[in-house]
């Protein structure tokens, strides 16, 4: 019998959420980087707010950031397949946003 360690199973171990973990809502993220890491600062902006506070900072290696980008793209694609396309502000004009489902009547057929 060999004393060599066995290869660990592929994949990650189960992820546990601590009971005291509080979710943080963020509607703003700022990304900066150095040659060796990317930093993503999450904040929240509300009407009338004059100063922003970083709520969470996540540091990622470039490889980890690219894997996160891929995972986000895959999950956004699944979300849109299930619930419809996510429209970003500025993708269309106000009139299109307000009247997207309104179609003009067909003109009378001349005969």
DSSP file (Angstrom, degrees, kcal/mol; ACC not computed):
  #  RESIDUE AA STRUCTURE BP1 BP2  ACC     N-H-->O    O-->H-N    N-H-->O    O-->H-N    TCO  KAPPA ALPHA  PHI   PSI    X-CA   Y-CA   Z-CA
    1    1 A X              0   0    0      0, 0.0     2,-0.2     0, 0.0     0, 0.0   0.000 360.0 360.0 360.0 139.7    0.0    0.0    0.0
    2    2 A X        -     0   0    0      1,-0.1     0, 0.0     2,-0.1     0, 0.0  -0.609 360.0-151.2 -92.4 147.6    1.3    3.5   -0.9
    3    3 A X        +     0   0    0     -2,-0.2    -1,-0.1     2,-0.1     2,-0.1   0.317  57.2 124.9 -95.2   6.4    1.6    6.4    1.5
    4    4 A X  S    S-     0   0    0      1,-0.1     2,-0.1     0, 0.0    -2,-0.1  -0.403  70.4-107.3 -66.2 141.5    1.1    8.9   -1.3
    5    5 A X        -     0   0    0      1,-0.1     2,-0.1    -2,-0.1    -1,-0.1  -0.437  35.4-116.7 -67.4 143.5   -1.8   11.4   -0.7
    6    6 A X        -     0   0    0      1,-0.1     2,-0.1    -2,-0.1    -1,-0.1  -0.480  34.8 -95.4 -77.4 151.5   -4.8   10.7   -2.9
    7    7 A X        -     0   0    0     -2,-0.1    -1,-0.1     1,-0.1     3,-0.1  -0.442  43.8-114.7 -64.7 135.6   -5.8   13.4   -5.4
    8    8 A X        -     0   0    0     -2,-0.1    -1,-0.1     1,-0.1     3,-0.1  -0.381  40.0 -92.5 -68.4 153.7   -8.5   15.6   -3.9
    9    9 A X        -     0   0    0      1,-0.1    -1,-0.1    -3,-0.1     2,-0.0  -0.315  46.6-102.4 -63.6 149.1  -11.9   15.4   -5.6
   10   10 A X  S    S+     0   0    0     -3,-0.1     2,-0.1     2,-0.0    -1,-0.1  -0.361  84.9  37.3 -69.5 153.4  -12.5   17.9   -8.4
   11   11 A X  S    S-     0   0    0     -3,-0.1     2,-0.3    -2,-0.0    -3,-0.0  -0.367  94.5 -61.2  96.9-179.7  -14.7   20.9   -7.6
   12   12 A X        -     0   0    0     -2,-0.1     3,-0.1     1,-0.1    -2,-0.0  -0.712  47.7-106.9-104.2 153.4  -15.0   22.9   -4.5
   13   13 A X        -     0   0    0     -2,-0.3    -1,-0.1     1,-0.2    -2,-0.0  -0.320  58.8 -73.4 -67.5 163.0  -16.1   21.9   -1.0
   14   14 A X        -     0   0    0      1,-0.1     2,-0.5    -2,-0.0    -1,-0.2  -0.270  49.0-127.6 -58.1 144.2  -19.6   23.0    0.1
   15   15 A X        -     0   0    0     -3,-0.1     2,-0.4     2,-0.0    -1,-0.1  -0.834  21.6-154.6 -98.0 129.9  -19.8   26.7    0.9
   16   16 A X        -     0   0    0     -2,-0.5     2,-0.6     0, 0.0     0, 0.0  -0.840   6.4-145.5-106.3 141.3  -21.3   27.6    4.2
   17   17 A X        -     0   0    0     -2,-0.4    -2,-0.0     4,-0.0     0, 0.0  -0.922  24.6-126.5-102.6 118.5  -23.0   30.9    5.1
   18   18 A X    >   -     0   0    0     -2,-0.6     3,-1.6     1,-0.1     0, 0.0  -0.323  16.9-122.6 -61.9 147.2  -22.3   32.0    8.7
   19   19 A X  T 3  S+     0   0    0      1,-0.3    -1,-0.1     3,-0.0    -2,-0.0   0.824 111.6  52.4 -59.0 -32.8  -25.5   32.7   10.7
   20   20 A X  T 3  S+     0   0    0      2,-0.1     2,-0.3     0, 0.0    -1,-0.3   0.445  79.3 122.6 -86.8   0.6  -24.3   36.3   11.4
   21   21 A X    <   -     0   0    0     -3,-1.6     2,-0.5     1,-0.0    -4,-0.0  -0.472  47.8-158.2 -66.9 125.9  -23.7   37.1    7.7
   22   22 A X        -     0   0    0     -2,-0.3    -2,-0.1     0, 0.0    -1,-0.0  -0.921  16.2-125.0-106.6 125.5  -25.7   40.2    6.7
   23   23 A X        -     0   0    0     -2,-0.5     2,-0.5     1,-0.0     0, 0.0  -0.372  22.1-146.0 -64.6 148.6  -26.4   40.7    3.0
   24   24 A X        -     0   0    0      2,-0.0     2,-0.4    -2,-0.0    -1,-0.0  -0.980   2.7-144.2-120.3 125.7  -25.2   44.0    1.6
   25   25 A X        +     0   0    0     -2,-0.5     2,-0.4    17,-0.0    30,-0.0  -0.766  23.3 179.2 -88.3 131.9  -27.2   45.8   -1.2
   26   26 A X        +     0   0    0     -2,-0.4    18,-0.2     1,-0.1     3,-0.1  -0.999  24.6 173.3-133.4 135.8  -25.0   47.7   -3.6
   27   27 A X  S    S+     0   0    0     16,-1.0     2,-0.3    -2,-0.4    17,-0.2   0.146  73.3  53.7-121.3  16.5  -26.0   49.7   -6.7
   28   28 A X  E     -A   43   0A   0     15,-1.3    15,-2.8     2,-0.0     2,-0.4  -0.978  57.9-178.4-151.2 134.1  -22.5   51.0   -7.4
   29   29 A X  E     -A   42   0A   0     -2,-0.3     2,-0.4    13,-0.2    13,-0.2  -0.996   9.2-161.1-134.6 142.4  -19.2   49.4   -7.9
   30   30 A X  E     -A   41   0A   0     11,-2.5    11,-3.0    -2,-0.4     2,-0.5  -0.988  11.0-159.6-121.8 130.7  -15.8   50.9   -8.6
   31   31 A X  E     +A   40   0A   0     -2,-0.4     2,-0.3     9,-0.2     9,-0.2  -0.931  16.5 164.9-115.8 131.5  -13.0   48.7  -10.1
   32   32 A X  E     -A   39   0A   0      7,-2.5     7,-3.1    -2,-0.5     2,-0.3  -0.898  12.9-163.4-134.3 167.0   -9.3   49.4   -9.8
   33   33 A X  E     -A   38   0A   0     -2,-0.3     2,-0.2     5,-0.2     5,-0.2  -0.992  17.9-161.4-152.6 157.7   -6.2   47.3  -10.4
   34   34 A X        -     0   0    0      3,-2.7     3,-0.4    -2,-0.3    -2,-0.0  -0.692  54.3 -88.3-119.3 177.5   -2.5   46.8  -10.0
   35   35 A X  S    S+     0   0    0     -2,-0.2    27,-0.1     1,-0.2     3,-0.1   0.767 127.4  35.6 -60.7 -21.9   -0.4   44.4  -12.1
   36   36 A X  S    S+     0   0    0      1,-0.2    26,-0.4    25,-0.1     2,-0.3   0.544 121.2  20.3-112.8  -7.1   -1.2   41.6   -9.6
   37   37 A X        -     0   0    0     -3,-0.4    -3,-2.7    24,-0.2     2,-0.4  -0.997  55.3-135.5-158.0 158.7   -4.8   42.1   -8.4
   38   38 A X  E     -AB  33  60A   0     22,-3.1    22,-2.9    -2,-0.3     2,-0.5  -0.952  19.2-154.8-114.5 139.0   -8.1   43.7   -9.1
   39   39 A X  E     -AB  32  59A   0     -7,-3.1    -7,-2.5    -2,-0.4     2,-0.6  -0.960   4.6-166.1-115.2 129.2  -10.1   45.5   -6.4
   40   40 A X  E     -AB  31  58A   0     18,-2.7    18,-2.6    -2,-0.5     2,-0.5  -0.961   5.5-164.1-116.5 114.3  -13.8   45.8   -6.6
   41   41 A X  E     -AB  30  57A   0    -11,-3.0   -11,-2.5    -2,-0.6     2,-0.4  -0.870   6.6-155.8 -98.9 124.9  -15.3   48.3   -4.1
   42   42 A X  E     +AB  29  56A   0     14,-3.1    13,-3.1    -2,-0.5    14,-1.3  -0.852  22.4 158.8-103.3 135.5  -19.1   48.0   -3.6
   43   43 A X  E     -A   28   0A   0    -15,-2.8   -15,-1.3    -2,-0.4   -16,-1.0  -0.783  32.5-125.3-140.3-177.4  -21.1   51.0   -2.4
   44   44 A X        -     0   0    0      9,-0.4     2,-0.5    -2,-0.2     9,-0.3  -0.993  15.5-159.5-139.6 129.3  -24.7   52.3   -2.4
   45   45 A X        -     0   0    0     -2,-0.4     2,-0.3     7,-0.1     7,-0.1  -0.939  12.6-179.3-113.5 132.1  -25.8   55.6   -3.7
   46   46 A X    >   -     0   0    0     -2,-0.5     3,-2.0     1,-0.0    -2,-0.0  -0.881  41.1 -78.7-125.5 155.9  -29.1   57.1   -2.6
   47   47 A X  T 3  S+     0   0    0     -2,-0.3     3,-0.1     1,-0.3    -1,-0.0  -0.262 116.4  13.3 -55.5 136.1  -30.9   60.4   -3.6
   48   48 A X  T 3  S+     0   0    0      1,-0.3     2,-0.3     2,-0.0    -1,-0.3   0.409  88.1 143.2  80.4  -2.5  -29.4   63.4   -1.8
   49   49 A X    <   -     0   0    0     -3,-2.0    -1,-0.3     1,-0.1     3,-0.1  -0.558  28.7-175.2 -74.9 130.6  -26.4   61.5   -0.6
   50   50 A X        +     0   0    0     -2,-0.3     2,-0.4     1,-0.2    -1,-0.1   0.600  67.9  37.2-100.9 -14.8  -23.2   63.7   -0.7
   51   51 A X        -     0   0    0      2,-0.0     2,-0.3     0, 0.0    -1,-0.2  -1.000  69.5-144.7-141.8 138.1  -20.6   61.1    0.3
   52   52 A X        -     0   0    0     -2,-0.4     2,-0.4    -3,-0.1    -7,-0.1  -0.802   9.2-155.0-103.4 145.0  -20.3   57.4   -0.6
   53   53 A X        -     0   0    0     -2,-0.3     2,-0.5    -9,-0.3    -9,-0.4  -0.968  21.8-121.3-118.1 133.0  -18.9   54.8    1.7
   54   54 A X        -     0   0    0     -2,-0.4   -11,-0.2     1,-0.2     3,-0.1  -0.614  27.9-176.5 -70.4 123.4  -17.3   51.6    0.5
   55   55 A X        +     0   0    0    -13,-3.1     2,-0.3    -2,-0.5   -12,-0.2   0.823  67.6   7.5 -90.0 -37.0  -19.4   48.8    2.1
   56   56 A X  E     -B   42   0A   0    -14,-1.3   -14,-3.1     2,-0.0     2,-0.5  -0.993  59.2-159.3-147.9 137.1  -17.3   45.8    0.8
   57   57 A X  E     -B   41   0A   0     -2,-0.3     2,-0.5   -16,-0.2   -16,-0.2  -0.988  10.7-167.3-117.9 126.1  -13.9   45.5   -1.0
   58   58 A X  E     -B   40   0A   0    -18,-2.6   -18,-2.7    -2,-0.5     2,-0.4  -0.960   5.3-156.9-114.1 126.1  -13.2   42.3   -2.8
   59   59 A X  E     +B   39   0A   0     -2,-0.5     2,-0.3   -20,-0.2   -20,-0.2  -0.876  16.2 179.4-103.0 133.5   -9.7   41.6   -4.0
   60   60 A X  E     -B   38   0A   0    -22,-2.9   -22,-3.1    -2,-0.4     2,-0.1  -0.967  28.7-122.2-132.5 146.5   -9.2   39.2   -6.9
   61   61 A X     >  -     0   0    0     -2,-0.3     4,-2.8   -24,-0.2     5,-0.2  -0.458  40.6-105.8 -72.5 160.5   -6.3   37.8   -8.9
   62   62 A X  H  > S+     0   0    0    -26,-0.4     4,-2.1     1,-0.2     5,-0.2   0.900 124.6  48.6 -56.1 -39.4   -6.4   38.6  -12.6
   63   63 A X  H  > S+     0   0    0      2,-0.2     4,-2.3     1,-0.2    -1,-0.2   0.929 111.5  48.9 -65.6 -44.4   -7.3   34.9  -13.2
   64   64 A X  H  > S+     0   0    0      1,-0.2     4,-2.2     2,-0.2    -2,-0.2   0.884 110.8  51.2 -61.7 -38.9  -10.0   35.0  -10.5
   65   65 A X  H  X S+     0   0    0     -4,-2.8     4,-2.5     2,-0.2    -1,-0.2   0.901 110.3  48.4 -65.4 -40.9  -11.4   38.2  -12.0
   66   66 A X  H  X S+     0   0    0     -4,-2.1     4,-2.2    -5,-0.2    -2,-0.2   0.886 111.1  50.2 -68.5 -37.2  -11.6   36.6  -15.4
   67   67 A X  H  X S+     0   0    0     -4,-2.3     4,-2.5     2,-0.2    -2,-0.2   0.889 110.9  49.9 -65.6 -38.3  -13.3   33.5  -14.0
   68   68 A X  H  X S+     0   0    0     -4,-2.2     4,-2.9     2,-0.2    -2,-0.2   0.915 108.7  52.6 -64.2 -42.6  -15.8   35.8  -12.2
   69   69 A X  H  X S+     0   0    0     -4,-2.5     4,-2.4     1,-0.2    -2,-0.2   0.921 111.5  46.4 -57.1 -45.3  -16.4   37.6  -15.5
   70   70 A X  H  X S+     0   0    0     -4,-2.2     4,-2.4     2,-0.2    -2,-0.2   0.917 112.9  48.9 -64.2 -44.3  -17.1   34.3  -17.2
   71   71 A X  H  X S+     0   0    0     -4,-2.5     4,-2.2     1,-0.2    -2,-0.2   0.897 112.0  48.9 -65.0 -40.1  -19.4   33.1  -14.4
   72   72 A X  H  X S+     0   0    0     -4,-2.9     4,-2.8     2,-0.2     5,-0.2   0.923 110.7  50.6 -64.1 -43.6  -21.3   36.4  -14.4
   73   73 A X  H  X S+     0   0    0     -4,-2.4     4,-2.1    -5,-0.2    -2,-0.2   0.913 111.7  47.8 -60.8 -43.2  -21.8   36.3  -18.2
   74   74 A X  H  X S+     0   0    0     -4,-2.4     4,-1.9     1,-0.2    -1,-0.2   0.907 114.2  46.2 -64.0 -41.6  -23.1   32.7  -18.1
   75   75 A X  H  X S+     0   0    0     -4,-2.2     4,-2.5     2,-0.2    -2,-0.2   0.861 110.8  51.6 -73.0 -35.1  -25.5   33.5  -15.2
   76   76 A X  H  X S+     0   0    0     -4,-2.8     4,-2.8     2,-0.2     5,-0.2   0.911 109.5  51.6 -64.8 -41.2  -26.8   36.7  -16.9
   77   77 A X  H  X S+     0   0    0     -4,-2.1     4,-2.0    -5,-0.2    -2,-0.2   0.915 111.5  46.7 -61.7 -42.6  -27.4   34.7  -20.1
   78   78 A X  H  X S+     0   0    0     -4,-1.9     4,-1.7     2,-0.2    -2,-0.2   0.910 112.3  50.7 -64.5 -42.1  -29.4   32.1  -18.1
   79   79 A X  H  X S+     0   0    0     -4,-2.5     4,-3.0     1,-0.2     5,-0.3   0.939 111.7  46.6 -60.6 -48.1  -31.3   34.9  -16.3
   80   80 A X  H  X S+     0   0    0     -4,-2.8     4,-2.0     1,-0.2    -1,-0.2   0.842 109.0  55.3 -66.5 -33.0  -32.2   36.5  -19.6
   81   81 A X  H  < S+     0   0    0     -4,-2.0    -1,-0.2    -5,-0.2    -2,-0.2   0.862 117.5  36.5 -64.8 -34.1  -33.3   33.2  -21.1
   82   82 A X  H  < S+     0   0    0     -4,-1.7    -2,-0.2    -3,-0.2    -1,-0.2   0.849 135.3  18.0 -85.9 -36.7  -35.6   32.7  -18.2
   83   83 A X  H  < S-     0   0    0     -4,-3.0    -3,-0.2     1,-0.3    -2,-0.2   0.451 109.1 -98.7-121.1  -3.0  -36.9   36.3  -17.6
   84   84 A X     <  -     0   0    0     -4,-2.0    -1,-0.3    -5,-0.3    -2,-0.1  -0.212  58.1 -37.6 101.5 164.6  -36.1   38.3  -20.7
   85   85 A X        -     0   0    0      1,-0.1     2,-0.6    -2,-0.1    -8,-0.0  -0.268  52.4-129.5 -63.8 141.7  -33.5   40.7  -21.8
   86   86 A X        -     0   0    0    -10,-0.1     2,-0.4     0, 0.0    -1,-0.1  -0.842  23.6-150.3 -90.7 120.5  -32.1   43.1  -19.2
   87   87 A X        -     0   0    0     -2,-0.6     2,-0.3     3,-0.0     3,-0.0  -0.793   5.8-144.4 -95.6 133.6  -32.1   46.6  -20.7
   88   88 A X    >   -     0   0    0     -2,-0.4     3,-2.2     1,-0.1     4,-0.3  -0.696  30.6 -94.3 -93.8 147.0  -29.5   49.1  -19.6
   89   89 A X  T 3  S+     0   0    0     -2,-0.3    -1,-0.1     1,-0.3     4,-0.1  -0.337 114.2  27.3 -56.6 137.5  -30.2   52.8  -19.1
   90   90 A X  T 3  S+     0   0    0      2,-0.4    -1,-0.3    -3,-0.0     3,-0.0   0.314  87.8 107.5  91.6  -9.7  -29.3   54.7  -22.3
   91   91 A X  S <  S+     0   0    0     -3,-2.2     2,-0.3     1,-0.1    -2,-0.1   0.767  91.1   9.6 -70.6 -23.9  -29.9   51.6  -24.5
   92   92 A X  S    S-     0   0    0     -4,-0.3    -2,-0.4    -5,-0.0     2,-0.1  -0.927  87.0 -92.3-147.7 169.0  -33.1   53.3  -25.9
   93   93 A X     >  -     0   0    0     -2,-0.3     4,-2.2     1,-0.1     5,-0.2  -0.353  38.3-107.0 -82.7 166.5  -34.9   56.6  -25.8
   94   94 A X  H  > S+     0   0    0      1,-0.2     4,-2.7     2,-0.2     5,-0.2   0.901 118.8  54.0 -59.6 -43.7  -37.6   57.5  -23.3
   95   95 A X  H  > S+     0   0    0      1,-0.2     4,-2.7     2,-0.2    -1,-0.2   0.910 109.0  48.9 -60.4 -41.5  -40.4   57.2  -25.9
   96   96 A X  H  > S+     0   0    0      1,-0.2     4,-0.7     2,-0.2    -1,-0.2   0.909 111.9  49.2 -65.2 -40.0  -39.3   53.7  -26.7
   97   97 A X  H  < S+     0   0    0     -4,-2.2     3,-0.4     1,-0.2    -2,-0.2   0.917 117.3  40.9 -62.7 -42.9  -39.2   52.8  -23.0
   98   98 A X  H  < S+     0   0    0     -4,-2.7     3,-0.2     1,-0.2    -2,-0.2   0.857 128.0  28.7 -74.7 -35.7  -42.7   54.2  -22.4
   99   99 A X  H >< S+     0   0    0     -4,-2.7     3,-1.4    -5,-0.2    -1,-0.2   0.059  76.3 123.0-118.2  24.7  -44.4   53.0  -25.6
  100  100 A X  T 3< S+     0   0    0     -4,-0.7    -1,-0.2    -3,-0.4    -3,-0.1   0.857  82.9  42.1 -55.1 -38.9  -42.5   49.8  -26.4
  101  101 A X  T 3  S+     0   0    0     -3,-0.2     2,-0.5    -4,-0.2    -1,-0.3   0.484  94.8  95.0 -91.8  -1.5  -45.7   47.7  -26.4
  102  102 A X    <   -     0   0    0     -3,-1.4     2,-0.4     0, 0.0    -3,-0.0  -0.793  54.1-174.1 -93.2 126.6  -47.8   50.2  -28.2
  103  103 A X        -     0   0    0     -2,-0.5     3,-0.1     3,-0.0    -2,-0.0  -0.959  26.2-115.1-120.7 137.6  -48.1   49.6  -32.0
  104  104 A X        -     0   0    0     -2,-0.4     3,-0.1     1,-0.1     2,-0.0  -0.318  41.2 -97.1 -66.5 153.3  -49.8   51.9  -34.4
  105  105 A X        -     0   0    0      1,-0.1     2,-0.2     3,-0.0    -1,-0.1  -0.332  43.7 -99.7 -67.6 153.8  -52.8   50.6  -36.2
  106  106 A X        -     0   0    0      1,-0.1    -1,-0.1    -3,-0.1     3,-0.1  -0.491  42.4-107.2 -71.8 142.6  -52.3   49.2  -39.7
  107  107 A X        -     0   0    0     -2,-0.2    -1,-0.1     1,-0.1     3,-0.0  -0.332  44.6 -89.3 -67.8 154.3  -53.3   51.5  -42.5
  108  108 A X        -     0   0    0      1,-0.1     2,-0.4    -3,-0.1    -1,-0.1  -0.330  43.3-114.4 -63.1 144.4  -56.5   50.7  -44.4
  109  109 A X        -     0   0    0     -3,-0.1     2,-0.3     2,-0.0    -1,-0.1  -0.666  26.2-135.4 -81.9 128.8  -56.0   48.5  -47.3
  110  110 A X              0   0    0     -2,-0.4    -1,-0.0     1,-0.1    -3,-0.0  -0.647 360.0 360.0 -86.3 142.4  -56.8   50.1  -50.6
  111  111 A X              0   0    0     -2,-0.3    -1,-0.1     0, 0.0    -2,-0.0   0.539 360.0 360.0-119.2 360.0  -58.7   48.2  -52.9
